[in-house]
Each structure stands twice: as structure tokens, then as C-alpha cells.
Amino acid sequence: MFARLHLRRRLSNWAVLLVALPLCGGVAVWGLGDPAGLADWAGNITGVAFRALDWLYMLLVTGLLVLAAWLAISRYGRVKLGREDDMPEFSLPSWLSMLFAAGMGVGLLFWGVAEPVLHFDGAPGAVPGTREAARHALTVTLFHWGFHAWAIYGMVALALAYFAFRRGSGYQPGAGLRAELHGRWVEGLAYIANVTAVVAIALGVAGSIAMGVFQLQRGLFVFAEVDPNSLTVSGYILAALVVAYCLPLVMPLDKGVKWLSNANMLLAVAIMLFLLLAGPTAFLMRGFVTAFGDYLTELARMSFQLFTFQDRDVAGWFQGWTLTYFFWWIAWAPFVGVFIARISRGRTIREFIVGVILVPTLFSILWFAVFGGFGLYEEMYGLGGVVAMVRHDVSIALFTLLERLPFAGLLNVAAMVLAFVFLVTSVVSAAYVLGLLSGPGSNPSWRSKLAWGMVLGVLGAAMIVAGNIQAVRALSVLGALPFAAIMVLQVVALLRALRADAATERIWEGLQ
């Protein structure tokens, strides 16, 4: 029976590859040949989903956060992801660094300054350009990057980890569906879940590649006056990125990604601390405390705020920011979920939820309070011009702001290195997960990872040719539309498994 199950998994994974790879290749070819047409199509599809189902997606994401909190404080929080004698494979600092670098590193660097400044100039709920708008801007930013985002990642990862480590069913998104749901339709649904996950991962990570290349190119413009809009320069940066991630792709996971993630976090914390100490320290720390309190106070209200009775411009802002972010996290959820699950054996559900949802959110609050707070300080009390700069080009915000600090040249080089290494880490992690989902075995071969690395590079090139952040974001969230339904089924399967195992006392052994 075990042999038949193993053979079925192998055949299913190869079938996923045969469908997902042509789909991703088709998107890449379309993007390179007709970038405007692809961007318009993606924008129309996501626009229809936003207008028709915004209420459903907000309820889904908020429900995931509430469920995660309940699991952490319930008796299920004591359940270990694995056997009772399993110990964590990675130390706590390495584990946190790896999940954080894979999940949000590129985005935090890209939007750390830009997003709070943009909300300061236009988010509904406060008069733009006022001190109250600055306070509100940080709260809105934290809502997009905080508990809700990590709850999406955490609940997908928890379902995968539970079935992988306690049922031995593998890391595929459809594994839990096969294990707990019944009927002739389940096998087909599990296959669709795996294909959808692969496509969502490829499109989501390719979008991050494009955003990272845009930011690196703007950094070179600030540092060395390189043409910020040249496709040739973009191509050189992308080629350097592909070359850089080839070596980690042929290394084992516990070496390549672990080393990169630890280096990422050390450099990111060093830059943040320098900005905190060299900038208006007291103002930034007051902003951190205030933003933390405002975020907790406003969390419940914002979780159900759909701007139903507001004008069309406000609804457009909500769709362009809040919904797009939530779709972005859903698009990344199969990748980050599988990766977090893979590195989390031996941790309890409570430890898992605290580590995956609470700790990264606290770091994000500090990050935006420092980077975004410095941008707001410069606009209101410093040299000014930050809003105009960000409105002109969001990619350039971080590097231009760093020019106002001591050792600006060194800071900009460090920021570019950090952005580059974050990109490498994300691609290496994604290629590992794609190889895991589309090939035989529980450890993909270096050939499989390298092949997916090339596919991600070509998809990233297609999005770079699309030419702007709005088009990239629309393309990147396409995979989230169908995967949201898969997430619901995964959570249902997890709850059924927990209840069934508790009824047979299988998960309570050794815990009494």
C-alpha cells in the first residue's frame, strides 16, 4: 500500500509539472511579446474579483487571524508538529530569519519608506499632509503588513506541516485534502490545488523579482547616475541576479538558504539601527510606540472596513492597496507556506503561531516606524520633498532618503546589497518549493531547482518589460484568485484532522 501511495505521489507531481510549466511559460512569452496586453488583461481580471468579492476576501483573511489566535491559546497549542521526540532542525534565530527573509524581505525594503509617505498624502481617514495623516499612515501600513499577512502564511504553513509531519503525506497543498476529505472529486481537487499553487508561486515571486530589479536600478541611479529606465540596465541586473542564485540552488537547504537568511537579517538590522541612531531617534521611537498602540486599537475596525458608503475614489484606494496586498500574500502563501512548513518540524502549534505571526509582525512595526517614520519626519520637519519624490518613483524612495544621512554612499551600497541578497534568498527558496511540488521525492534535485530558477528569471523578465509597478502587482496576484478557495479547504482539512486525532487521543500522547 505504501509503495502504491508513493508511486501515486510521484506521478501526480510529474503531472503538475506538465501542466504548470507550460502555463508559466505561456505567461512569460505573452509578457515578453505583448506586455501591455498582458498587463491590461491581468488588471481586468483582478478588478472584477475586487469589485465582486472584496467582502468575501476580507472575511477570509480576518477569519484566518482569529482562527490562528484560537489555536495558539487552545489545548491544540501544545500539539507538536512531528513525533513527540522530534527536535527542531534549525535554531530559533535561524528559523525566524529564514521564514522572514522568504516571506517579506524584498517587500519591506521596497515599501519601507514609500508606503507610509504615500498614505500620508492620500489614504482615506485623515486630511492629507497633516500630523494626523502621518499617524494614520503608519497604522494603515501596519494593517497591510502585520497580523493579517502573516496569518495567511501561518495557517497555510500550519496545515501543510501538520499533515507532512504527523500523517507523512508530503508538503503538497493537496495532501491534506486527500487525507481528510472524501469523494471521487477529491483527487482531482488535490491536483488542481497543486497546479494552482505552482502557478501562484511562480507569478508571485516573479513579481518580486521585477520590483527588486526596479529598486536596484534606481539605487544605481542615485549612486552612479545609471539610466533608471533603461531596459538594457534592467537586463544586466537580472542576469547578475540569475548568476548569483545559481550557486545556492545547487547547495542543500540547510546551507544555502540558512546562510543567506542569517546574512540578510544581520545586514537589515544593522541598517535599521543605524537609521534609528543617526536619525531623529526620540521621534522614531515615539512613533514606534504610538504606531503599535494605534494598530492594536484600530485592528478590529480595519479588519471589517470595506468603505461601502464612501465615494468611488475611496473604493479605488481600498482595492488598489488593501485588497491588492491581501491578494499578494495569498499568492505567496503556497510558496512561503511550504517553505515554513519544511523548516518547522519539532515545534508546537503554539510556538509555531507565535514565531510565524507575532514575532514577524513586531519586527515589521519597528521597521516601518523607523524607515517610514524617518520619511515622514523629513517631509514634515526636515528638508521636505519626500512626497513629491515618492509620487514620482516609489522605487527610488529608500536610496534618496539615505542620501540625507551620514555615510550616505556606504548606506546606499549596503541597501543595494541587502535588496540583492533578499532577492536571491526569495528565488532560491521559491525554486526549492517549486521543485518539491513538481518532482518526485521530498528533497528536489539541484537540476529541478536550477530549472525552476531559470523559469522564474524569464517570468521576472516578462514583468520587467511590462514596465510599471501597477502592472507587476496585477500580474503577481493572479494566482491568488483560485488559491483562496484552496486555502479554505486546507483549513477545513486541518480542523477535521485535529478533531479526529484528538478523539482517538493520538495527539495527546505524552502531553498529559
C-alpha positions in Angstrom: 0.0 0.0 0.0 2.8 2.4 0.9 4.5 1.7 -2.4 1.3 2.4 -4.3 0.9 5.7 -2.4 4.5 6.7 -3.1 4.1 5.9 -6.8 0.8 7.9 -7.0 2.6 10.9 -5.4 5.4 10.7 -7.9 3.1 10.5 -10.9 0.9 13.3 -9.5 3.9 15.6 -9.1 5.1 15.0 -12.7 1.6 15.7 -13.9 1.7 19.0 -12.0 4.9 19.9 -13.8 3.5 19.0 -17.2 0.6 21.4 -16.7 2.1 24.2 -14.6 5.3 24.7 -16.6 3.6 25.4 -20.0 1.2 27.8 -18.2 4.1 29.7 -16.7 6.0 29.6 -20.0 2.9 30.9 -21.8 2.6 33.9 -19.4 6.3 34.7 -19.9 6.1 34.6 -23.7 2.9 36.7 -23.7 4.6 39.2 -21.3 7.7 39.5 -23.5 5.7 39.8 -26.7 2.8 41.9 -25.6 3.4 43.4 -22.1 0.7 46.0 -22.4 -1.9 43.4 -23.4 -1.0 41.0 -20.6 -1.0 43.8 -18.0 -4.4 45.0 -19.2 -5.8 41.5 -19.1 -4.5 40.9 -15.6 -5.8 44.2 -14.4 -9.3 43.5 -15.7 -9.4 40.0 -14.1 -8.3 41.3 -10.7 -10.6 44.3 -11.0 -13.6 42.1 -11.4 -12.6 40.0 -8.4 -12.0 43.0 -6.3 -15.4 44.6 -7.0 -17.4 41.4 -6.7 -15.7 39.5 -3.8 -14.0 42.1 -1.7 -16.3 41.3 1.3 -15.5 37.6 1.0 -11.7 38.0 0.9 -11.8 40.4 3.9 -13.8 37.9 5.9 -11.5 35.1 4.9 -8.3 36.8 5.9 -9.7 38.1 9.2 -11.1 34.7 9.9 -7.7 33.1 9.4 -6.2 35.5 12.0 -9.0 34.7 14.5 -8.5 31.0 14.0 -4.8 31.2 14.4 -5.2 33.1 17.7 -7.7 30.5 18.9 -5.4 27.6 18.0 -2.5 29.2 19.9 -4.4 29.6 23.2 -6.4 26.4 22.9 -5.3 22.9 24.1 -4.2 22.3 20.5 -1.4 24.7 21.0 0.5 22.0 22.8 0.5 19.7 19.8 3.9 19.1 18.3 4.4 19.2 14.5 6.0 15.8 14.4 6.7 12.9 16.8 7.0 13.7 20.4 10.7 13.2 20.4 11.3 15.3 17.3 13.6 18.3 17.9 13.6 21.5 15.7 16.0 21.2 12.8 17.1 24.9 13.0 17.9 27.1 15.9 15.3 29.8 16.8 17.2 32.7 15.3 17.9 30.8 12.0 14.3 29.7 11.9 13.0 33.2 12.3 15.5 34.6 9.8 14.6 32.0 7.2 10.9 32.4 7.3 11.2 36.2 7.4 13.6 36.5 4.5 11.5 34.2 2.4 8.2 35.9 3.3 8.6 39.7 3.2 12.3 40.8 3.0 12.1 42.2 -0.6 8.8 44.0 0.0 9.9 45.6 3.3 12.9 47.1 1.7 10.9 48.3 -1.3 8.0 49.8 0.6 9.6 50.7 4.0 9.8 54.4 3.2 7.4 54.7 0.2 4.2 53.3 1.6 3.7 55.4 4.7 4.6 58.5 2.7 2.1 57.7 0.0 -0.6 57.1 2.7 0.3 60.4 4.4 -0.6 62.1 1.1 -3.7 60.2 0.2 -5.1 57.5 2.5 -8.8 57.9 3.4 -9.5 58.7 7.1 -7.4 61.8 7.6 -6.7 65.2 5.9 -3.7 64.6 3.6 -0.5 66.3 4.7 -1.5 66.8 8.4 0.1 65.4 11.5 -3.0 63.2 12.0 -2.5 61.9 8.4 1.1 60.9 9.4 -0.1 58.9 12.4 -2.9 57.3 10.3 -0.4 56.5 7.5 1.7 54.2 9.8 -1.5 52.5 11.1 -2.7 51.7 7.6 0.7 50.4 6.5 0.9 48.1 9.5 -2.5 46.8 8.8 -1.3 45.7 5.3 2.0 44.1 6.6 1.0 42.9 10.0 -1.1 40.1 11.6 -3.4 39.5 8.6 -0.5 39.0 6.2 1.3 36.6 8.5 -1.9 34.8 9.4 -2.3 33.9 5.7 1.2 32.5 5.7 0.9 30.8 9.0 -2.4 29.0 8.5 -1.3 27.6 5.1 2.0 26.6 6.6 0.4 25.0 9.7 -1.9 22.8 7.6 1.0 21.6 5.4 3.3 21.0 8.4 0.6 19.1 10.3 -0.1 16.7 7.5 3.5 16.3 6.5 4.9 15.6 10.0 2.0 13.8 11.6 0.5 12.0 8.7 3.5 11.7 6.4 1.5 13.0 3.4 4.1 15.3 1.9 4.2 19.1 1.5 1.9 19.4 -1.5 -1.1 21.8 -0.9 -3.4 19.0 -2.0 -2.0 16.5 0.5 -4.3 17.5 3.4 -7.3 17.4 1.1 -6.6 13.8 0.1 -6.1 12.8 3.8 -9.2 14.3 5.3 -11.8 15.0 2.5 -13.6 12.1 0.8 -15.3 11.5 -2.5 -14.3 10.9 -6.1 -13.8 14.6 -6.7 -11.1 14.9 -4.0 -8.2 13.5 -6.1 -9.0 16.0 -8.9 -9.3 18.8 -6.5 -5.9 18.0 -4.9 -4.3 18.0 -8.3 -5.9 21.4 -9.1 -4.6 22.7 -5.7 -1.1 21.6 -6.6 -1.1 23.2 -10.0 -2.7 26.4 -8.7 0.0 26.6 -6.0 2.8 26.2 -8.5 1.4 28.9 -10.8 0.7 31.3 -7.9 4.2 30.8 -6.6 5.8 31.4 -10.0 3.8 34.6 -10.7 4.2 36.0 -7.2 7.9 35.5 -7.0 8.4 36.8 -10.5 6.7 40.0 -9.4 9.1 40.4 -6.5 12.0 39.9 -8.9 10.7 42.7 -11.1 10.2 45.0 -8.1 13.6 44.2 -6.8 15.3 44.9 -10.2 13.4 48.2 -10.4 14.7 49.2 -6.9 18.3 48.1 -7.6 18.3 50.1 -10.9 17.0 53.2 -9.1 19.7 52.7 -6.4 22.3 52.6 -9.1 20.8 55.9 -10.5 21.2 57.6 -7.1 24.7 56.1 -6.5 26.2 56.3 -10.0 23.7 58.1 -12.2 22.9 55.0 -14.2 19.8 55.4 -16.5 16.9 54.4 -14.2 14.5 53.5 -17.1 16.9 51.5 -19.4 15.7 48.0 -20.2 19.3 47.1 -21.0 20.4 48.0 -17.5 17.4 46.0 -16.1 18.6 43.1 -18.2 22.1 43.3 -16.8 20.8 43.4 -13.2 18.5 40.4 -13.9 21.4 38.5 -15.5 23.6 39.2 -12.4 20.8 38.0 -10.2 20.3 34.8 -12.1 24.1 34.1 -11.9 24.1 34.8 -8.2 21.3 32.4 -7.2 22.7 29.5 -9.3 25.2 28.5 -6.6 22.8 28.4 -3.7 20.4 26.4 -5.8 22.8 23.5 -6.1 23.5 23.6 -2.3 21.5 21.8 0.4 18.7 23.8 2.0 20.4 23.9 5.5 23.4 25.6 3.9 22.4 27.9 1.0 19.2 29.4 2.3 20.2 29.4 6.0 23.4 31.3 5.4 21.7 33.8 3.1 18.9 34.4 5.5 21.1 34.9 8.5 23.2 37.4 6.5 20.1 39.1 5.3 18.8 39.7 8.8 22.1 40.9 10.2 22.5 43.5 7.5 18.8 44.5 7.6 19.0 45.1 11.4 22.3 46.9 11.1 20.9 49.4 8.5 17.7 49.9 10.6 19.7 50.5 13.8 22.0 53.0 12.0 19.0 54.9 10.7 17.4 54.8 14.1 20.5 56.2 15.9 21.7 58.6 13.2 18.2 59.9 12.5 15.7 61.6 14.9 15.9 58.8 17.5 13.4 60.1 20.0 10.8 60.9 17.3 11.2 57.5 15.7 10.8 55.6 19.0 7.8 57.7 19.9 6.4 56.8 16.5 7.0 53.1 17.1 5.2 53.1 20.4 2.3 55.2 19.0 2.0 53.1 15.9 2.0 49.9 17.9 -0.8 51.2 20.1 -2.8 52.7 17.2 -2.5 49.4 15.3 -3.8 47.3 18.1 -6.6 49.8 18.8 -7.8 50.0 15.2 -7.2 46.4 14.3 -10.8 45.2 14.7 -12.3 48.2 12.9 -10.0 48.0 9.9 -10.5 44.2 9.7 -14.1 44.8 8.6 -13.8 48.2 6.9 -14.9 47.9 3.2 -15.7 51.6 2.6 -19.2 50.6 1.4 -20.7 54.1 1.8 -17.7 56.1 0.5 -17.2 57.5 -2.9 -15.6 55.7 -5.9 -12.1 57.2 -5.3 -12.0 55.8 -1.7 -13.2 52.4 -3.0 -10.5 52.5 -5.6 -7.9 53.2 -3.0 -9.1 50.3 -0.9 -8.9 47.9 -3.9 -5.5 49.2 -5.1 -3.9 48.9 -1.6 -5.6 46.7 1.0 -7.1 44.1 -1.3 -4.1 44.0 -3.6 -1.9 43.4 -0.6 -4.1 40.6 0.8 -4.2 39.0 -2.7 -0.4 39.4 -2.8 0.0 37.5 0.4 -2.4 34.8 -0.8 -0.4 34.5 -4.0 2.8 34.0 -1.9 1.1 31.7 0.6 1.8 28.4 -1.2 5.4 29.2 -1.6 6.0 30.7 1.9 3.7 28.1 3.5 5.5 25.1 2.0 8.9 26.7 2.9 7.9 27.5 6.5 6.4 24.0 6.9 9.6 22.4 5.7 11.7 24.2 8.3 9.3 23.8 11.3 9.5 20.1 12.3 9.5 19.7 16.0 7.8 22.9 17.1 4.5 23.0 18.9 1.5 24.7 17.3 1.6 27.5 19.8 5.3 28.1 19.3 4.7 27.9 15.5 2.0 30.5 15.6 3.9 32.9 17.8 7.0 32.5 15.7 5.3 32.9 12.3 2.7 35.5 13.1 3.5 37.5 16.3 7.3 37.9 16.0 7.5 39.0 12.3 4.6 41.5 12.9 6.5 43.1 15.8 9.6 43.4 13.6 7.5 44.9 10.8 6.1 47.5 13.2 9.6 48.5 14.2 10.8 48.5 10.6 8.1 50.8 9.3 8.3 53.0 12.4 12.0 53.6 11.6 12.0 53.8 7.8 8.5 55.2 7.2 8.8 57.4 10.3 12.1 58.9 9.0 10.4 59.7 5.7 7.5 61.4 7.4 9.9 63.3 9.7 11.8 64.6 6.7 8.6 65.7 4.9 7.2 67.5 7.9 10.2 68.8 9.8 13.2 68.2 7.6 14.2 69.2 4.1 10.8 68.1 2.6 10.2 66.9 -0.9 9.7 63.3 0.1 6.1 63.1 -1.0 6.9 64.5 -4.4 9.9 62.1 -4.8 7.8 59.1 -3.9 4.9 60.2 -6.2 7.4 60.4 -9.0 9.0 57.0 -8.4 8.4 54.7 -5.4 11.5 52.6 -6.3 13.8 55.5 -5.6 12.4 56.5 -2.1 14.8 54.5 0.1 18.0 55.4 -1.7 17.2 59.1 -2.0 16.3 59.3 1.7 19.5 57.6 2.7 21.4 60.4 0.9 20.3 62.7 3.8 22.3 60.7 6.4 26.0 60.5 7.3 27.9 57.9 5.2 25.2 58.0 2.5 27.3 56.3 -0.1 28.1 53.3 2.2 24.4 53.1 3.3 23.2 53.0 -0.3 25.7 50.3 -1.2 24.6 48.3 1.9 20.9 48.8 0.9 21.6 47.6 -2.6 23.5 44.6 -1.3 20.6 43.8 1.0 18.0 44.1 -1.7 20.1 41.9 -4.0 20.6 39.2 -1.3 16.9 39.3 -0.3 16.1 38.6 -4.0 18.5 35.8 -4.2 17.1 34.2 -1.0 13.5 34.5 -2.2 14.3 32.9 -5.6 16.3 30.1 -4.0 13.5 29.4 -1.5 10.9 29.5 -4.3 12.8 27.3 -6.6 13.2 24.7 -3.8 9.5 24.7 -3.2 8.6 24.5 -6.9 10.9 21.6 -7.3 9.3 20.0 -4.2 5.8 20.4 -5.6 6.5 19.3 -9.2 9.0 16.5 -8.8 9.4 13.1 -7.0 10.7 12.8 -3.5 10.8 15.1 -0.5 14.1 16.8 -1.5 14.2 18.2 -5.0 17.3 17.7 -7.1 19.6 20.5 -7.9 18.7 20.1 -11.5 15.0 20.7 -10.7 15.7 23.7 -8.6 18.0 25.2 -11.2 15.4 24.7 -13.9 12.8 26.5 -11.9 15.3 29.2 -11.2 15.6 29.8 -14.9 11.8 29.8 -15.3 11.5 32.4 -12.6 14.1 34.5 -14.3 12.2 34.5 -17.6 8.9 35.3 -15.8 10.7 38.2 -14.0 11.9 39.5 -17.3 8.4 39.5 -18.7 7.2 41.6 -15.8 10.1 43.9 -16.1 9.2 44.5 -19.7 5.6 45.3 -18.5 7.3 48.4 -17.2 5.5 49.6 -14.1 4.7 48.6 -10.5 0.9 48.6 -11.0 1.2 46.1 -13.9 3.6 43.9 -11.9 1.2 43.8 -8.9 -1.8 42.9 -11.1 0.1 40.1 -12.7 1.5 38.8 -9.4 -1.8 38.4 -7.7 -3.5 36.4 -10.5 -2.6 33.1 -8.8 -4.3 34.2 -5.6 -7.8 34.3 -7.1 -8.2 30.5 -7.3 -5.8 29.6 -4.4 -8.0 31.4 -1.9 -10.6 28.6 -2.2 -7.8 26.0 -1.8 -6.8 27.8 1.5 -10.3 27.4 2.9 -10.3 23.6 2.1 -6.8 23.3 3.7 -8.0 24.9 6.9 -11.1 22.7 7.0 -9.0 19.6 6.5 -6.6 20.7 9.3 -9.5 21.3 11.8 -11.0 17.9 10.9 -7.7 16.2 11.4 -7.1 17.9 14.7 -10.5 16.9 16.0 -10.2 13.3 14.7 -6.8 12.8 16.2 -7.9 14.3 19.5 -10.9 12.0 19.5 -8.5 9.0 19.2 -6.1 10.6 21.7 -3.3 10.4 19.2 -2.2 14.0 19.6 -2.4 14.0 23.4 0.1 11.2 24.0 2.9 12.5 26.2 1.1 15.8 26.9 -0.9 14.9 29.9 
